[in-house]
Amino acid sequence: MLSLRSGVLTRLLSYPATSSISPLCRLLSAAAATPAASPSPAFAVEQYLIDACDLTRAQALKASTKLSHVKSPTNPDAVLAFLTGLGLSSADVAAVVALDPKFLCTGVERTLAPTVAGLAGIGLSHTKIARLATLVPSSFRRRSVVSNLHYYLSLYGSFENLLRALKYDGNLLAYSIERIVKPNIAILRERGLSDCDIAKLSIAMPRMLSINLERVRMIVSCAQDLGLSPGSPMFRHALQAVAFLDKEKIALKMEYMKNTFRWSDAEARIAVCRAPTLLTSSKDMLQSKSEFLTSVVGLEPAYIAHRPVIINLSLEGRLRPQAPVLCSKVS
């Protein structure tokens, strides 16, 4: 079962590091088309996943349910050789297969080789391509990954920034750029966000690029209702804070903070505009900070409202050690 993979790999490694992708494509395509020397009467998928892909028994059992239609190791062997040729370690290959078992069914000549050639054509090294395959294998086997990735590189400015976004949303490269992503970005631009702010926002919260247009409009409206204008430095942070809240929940959290910190309406708005993440803070956290800052330290509600960043500081790590300094503010 492993003879084809090892044979292909031996020949693959004989190519110099500077050789083009085309010899690799031809080699692996030939491997995919070559029948196994001694095909098994009944291909045991689960055992193959253990022996050839280094999956655990539990992983193999789970993955095999998606590969019940696979009757031969020919294509999986070619895929494994291809991944090894990209520089993936055995652990990386196992991670890819465990995450996306259907990757083993992908055509080497039809999909994988053109994808790698396309990614190399837009400037990605084999190291970066390998990282991409490991992180988002299901997107990697889509032919649209090349054009989508090219767009995101322009949006984010670097491959590393794109990887950060992909860690938050592994499906990012699968969304339609024309039908979904560009219309959402257009709304954000219309509301005054710069391309730099949109990039930073979508790195931390890539779902902003894939949710429906009405939801994007509502999120922008909620942020503006707090008293922030789209051109203000904190507007991007406000969008992140209200992204998963509706207006009712925002109103309830504002009311809770007013009661907890004894703020007026105006003071609550000042605090949230300067530290929008307060809207995502738990009630227990807000209560404990209020008790410490007002009862222990003795800070006035207005002082806290104008310096809300102190609420986000760690109680044990920052606030208690700095209590004497904070107390001097009220002396």
Order of alpha helices (4+ residues) and beta strands (2+ residues): alpha-alpha-alpha-alpha-alpha-alpha-alpha-alpha-alpha-alpha-alpha-alpha-alpha-alpha-alpha-alpha-alpha-alpha-alpha-alpha
